[in-house]
Amino acid sequence: MRIWDIEPAELCRQHLLGEHRELHGLWNILTRDLRGYRQHPETRRWEGKLAALHRRHDALVAEMRCRGYDHASPLDAALATGLDRQEDFLDPPEAQRRILMAKPCDCPHPGADRGP
């Protein structure tokens, strides 16, 4: 599970869509108090920050639409409580960019792979 802390435009298609899918899973864990991955460090850093997670979702959706993808899985804004900024990182953003650069994909290139 990974929610990146870099601009969605820097993510390749695989990581953009993968993060969107994982964000929905994380949202469900936190809003429905589910057990799966509840103790995962990525889950724990978003506790009390549903407003920030909702903002991240909005940013991912904006980038998905920019690339021509449809989006039909909105989050319930009424559940977006808590802090609206994420300032706790498992890896700082620059380290996240290095992680992505080491992967066999097109990350991190702003605007990479902008088509479906």
C-alpha positions in Angstrom: 0.0 0.0 0.0 1.4 3.4 -1.0 -0.1 6.9 -1.1 2.6 9.1 -2.7 3.4 12.6 -1.5 4.4 14.0 -4.9 2.3 15.6 -7.6 0.1 13.2 -9.4 1.4 14.6 -12.7 4.8 13.0 -11.8 3.3 9.5 -11.7 3.2 7.2 -14.7 -0.1 5.6 -15.6 0.5 2.5 -13.5 1.3 4.4 -10.3 -1.4 7.0 -10.8 -4.2 4.4 -11.2 -2.7 2.1 -8.6 -2.6 4.9 -6.0 -6.2 5.8 -6.8 -7.2 2.1 -6.2 -5.2 1.9 -3.0 -6.5 5.2 -1.7 -10.1 3.9 -2.0 -9.0 0.8 0.0 -7.4 3.1 2.7 -10.4 5.3 2.8 -12.7 2.3 3.5 -10.4 1.0 6.2 -10.4 4.4 7.9 -14.1 5.4 7.4 -15.5 1.9 8.1 -13.1 1.0 10.8 -12.0 -2.1 9.0 -9.2 -4.4 10.2 -7.3 -5.1 7.0 -4.1 -3.2 6.9 -5.2 -1.2 9.9 -1.8 -1.3 11.5 0.1 -0.7 8.3 2.3 2.4 8.6 0.7 3.9 5.5 -2.7 3.5 7.1 -1.6 4.9 10.5 -0.1 8.0 9.0 -3.6 9.0 7.6 -5.5 8.5 10.8 -7.1 11.8 11.7 -6.4 13.2 8.3 -9.3 12.2 6.2 -9.6 15.8 4.9 -6.1 15.5 3.6 -6.8 12.1 2.1 -9.9 13.5 0.3 -7.7 16.3 -1.1 -5.2 13.8 -2.4 -8.1 11.9 -4.0 -9.2 15.1 -5.7 -5.7 15.7 -7.0 -5.5 12.2 -8.4 -8.9 12.5 -10.1 -7.9 15.8 -11.7 -4.8 14.2 -13.1 -6.8 11.2 -14.3 -9.2 13.4 -16.1 -6.4 15.4 -17.6 -5.1 12.1 -19.1 -8.5 11.3 -20.5 -9.7 8.8 -17.9 -13.3 8.7 -16.6 -13.9 8.7 -12.9 -16.9 7.3 -11.2 -15.9 6.6 -7.6 -16.2 9.8 -5.6 -15.5 9.8 -1.9 -18.1 11.0 0.6 -17.0 14.6 1.4 -19.0 14.5 4.6 -16.5 12.0 5.9 -13.5 14.2 5.1 -12.7 15.2 8.7 -9.6 15.9 10.6 -6.5 17.7 9.3 -6.4 18.7 5.7 -2.6 18.4 5.2 -0.4 15.4 5.4 3.0 16.3 6.9 4.0 12.8 8.2 6.0 10.9 5.6 7.3 7.3 5.6 9.8 8.6 3.1 10.2 12.3 2.3 9.0 13.4 -1.2 12.6 13.5 -2.7 13.2 9.9 -1.5 9.9 8.9 -3.0 11.1 10.3 -6.4 14.3 8.2 -6.1 12.2 5.1 -5.3 10.1 5.8 -8.4 13.2 6.4 -10.6 14.5 3.0 -9.6 11.4 1.3 -10.8 11.0 0.0 -14.4 8.4 2.6 -15.4 8.1 6.1 -16.7 8.1 7.8 -13.3 8.8 10.5 -12.3 8.3 12.6 -15.4 5.7 15.3 -15.1 3.0 14.5 -17.6 4.4 11.1 -18.4 2.2 8.6 -20.2 -0.7 11.1 -20.4 -3.0 8.8 -22.4 -5.2 5.8 -21.6 
